């Protein structure tokens, strides 16, 4: 049997009397690896886009595919939740949704609150 062939560099370290490389110490200063990319905040910050204080209260969703029966839903955070199927009922729901905007307790200023 033949002995496995070794690479030409194998065993040269012992023959030359060199030393094995030691692991480098921790880098400090400018050469230190960055944990977080520069410019990236390390803490979660509130959204800077605060808006004007308004938020949606009611939604009207209408689905009227061509050649099919239309459907609609009207939902409000106050609990108003209606749905309709068919052209006549969908049109009536749209009217009801518009009327609810004027009567919704979430949109009407409560008594005792002062206007801003």
PyMOL commands that set and color helices and strands:
alter all, ss='L'
color gray80, all
select helices_A, chain A and resi 12-16+29-31+87-103
alter helices_A, ss='H'
color red, helices_A
select strands_A, chain A and resi 58-63+71-76+81-85
alter strands_A, ss='S'
color yellow, strands_A
deselect
rebuild
show_as cartoon
